[in-house]
Amino acid sequence: MRALRALRRAVPAASRSSSSSSSSSSSSSSPAVGRPRRRAWEASLSPLERVRRLLPPEEAAAVSRCAAAAAPAPSRGPEEEGGEMDEMAATTAAPRGGVVEAAGALPAPFRAGELALAELRKKDRTLKVMCRLASGAVLAGPGGVLPHDDIIGQMPGQVLRTSAGKRLLLRRPSLEEYVLLMPRGPTIAYPKDVSAMLTMMDVHPGDTVLETGSGSGAMSLFLSRAVGPKGRVISYEIRDDHHNLAKKNYRHWRTAWEIGHMDEWPDNVDFVLRDISTAAADMKSVTLDAIVLDMLNPQSALPVVHPSLKQGGVCAVYLANITQVIDLLDRIRTCKLPFLCERIVEVTHRNWLVLPAKIKDCKSSQMAETQENIEEPPQKEYEEIHIEDQAVLKESEYNGSLSDDAETYRSVPYIARPSYWQEGHSAFLTKLRKFRPLLS
C-alpha cells in the first residue's frame, strides 16, 4: 500500500514538470500572435514533395528524376565527379535494357552502305529516287546532282538542295517502297495484294510458311517480317535467274536494315532452286502453318504440298485472271483434294485528289477555277527509271498548292475527285482452307 501511495504522488509531479518544460520551449518557438499555426510536415515539405507522396511509387520515382534533372547540379569535388563518371560508364556498359533501349529508339544518321530515299515534290507529282549510299558517289536525277557525302551523317527527314537548287527530302525507304523500287525480273506481288494475302493466312510470329514462286523476292520479304525471328519461310523457285534475283534483293534489304537500325532483320528465308511438283520428299519432313502459291499452274503443286499443311490451315493462291481460278477449283473438285474455297477477292484501290482550288481575284467577285472539266492526258501512276545503282519512282499524285496570285491566309474551296490515273494492275486472290474429310 505504501508503494502504491508513493507511485500516485510521483505521477502528478512528473506531469507538472513536463508541462512546465514544454510550455517554456513552446513559448520560445511559438509563432507570433494572430498567425495560424501550421503543421510541422507542411512547413518542411515543398509542394512538389507533397504531390510526390500522393502518387504511386512508380510515378513518384519519375517525378523525382525529372526534378533532379531540372535542378542545377551542385559543385562537387574531384572524388565525387570521378565516382559519377564510373557510374555512368557502368550504366553505358550494362546489357540491353532501360537506358540502352531508350537510346536505341532514337533515329540514327545515315551511314555508308544503307539505302536512302530522296523525294522531289513537284506541282503535279512526286518523284522518288532510291540509292545505296557510298562515299564518293553522287545521287543524280531530274532535280540535279547531290553527293552522297552530303547525305551521310545527316538525320532522316532533312531537306537538302541539289546542284540545280531543287529541294530533296531524305529519309529511309519503307519495305513497300523498297519492293516497288528494287530490281525486278518477273512482275512482283504488289503490296496491296500482299497485305490481303497475309490477312487471309493469318500469319503469326513463329509460323512456318511455304512460298512457291520466289519471283523478285517481294513476297519473301513481307513473309520474313510477318513470321519474325522464330519463324521460317521456305521459298521454292524453278528458274535460276529469278532465284538469284530474289536472294540478292533479300540480302540487300537485310544489309541496309542492319546498318540503319539497332536490331537485325531476321535471316529466316530458305531459297530453294527446285520445282515444287517434284519436292514431295522434302515436304514430308515439315509441318506448314500456311502456303502461298504464286505460279502459273498452282493446281499441279496442291497434291504435293497439302499433306504438310496443318488441319485448318490456309493456302492463298495468287492468280492473274479468272480463268486460272476456274481451272484451280476444277482440279480441286476432280482430284477430291481436302480444300474448301472460302473467298475469291480482287483487291482494287481508288486514288483520290484533294487540293485547294485556284482563286482568281476579280473586280466584282472571286471565281474558283476547279479544273474539273479540263481534259488532261492520263499519267502513269508508277513510272520507273533505273539509273545505274539508283531506282526512280514517279507518282502522279497532284500535290498542287495555291497559285502565286492567291492569298495564303484566305479561306478557299477544295476539290475532291478521283485521280486521272488509277492502278491498272489487278489479281485474283483465292483463299483455300484445308479440312479433314469425314470417315465413311
Secondary structure, 3 states (H helix, E strand, C coil): CHHHHHHHHHHHHHHHHHHHHHHHHHHHHCCCCCCCCCCHHHHHCCHHHHHHHHCCHHHHHHHHHHHHHHCCCCCCCHHHHHHHHHHHHHHHCCCCCCHHHHHHCCCCCCCCCCEEEEEEECCCCEEEEEEECCCCCEEEECCEEEEHHHHCCCCCCCEEECCCCCEEEEECCCHHHHHHHCCCCCCCCCHHHHHHHHHHHCCCCCCEEEEECCCCCHHHHHHHHHHCCCCEEEEEECCHHHHHHHHHHHHHHHHHHHHHCCCCCCCCEEEEECCHHHCHHHHCCCCEEEEEECCCCHHHCHHHHHHHEEEEEEEEEEECCHHHHHHHHHHHHHHCCCEEEEEEEECCCCCEEEEECEEEECCCCEEEECCCCCCCCCCCCCEEEEECCEEEEEECCCCCCCCCCCCCCCCCCEEEEECCCCCCCCCEEEEEEECCCCCC
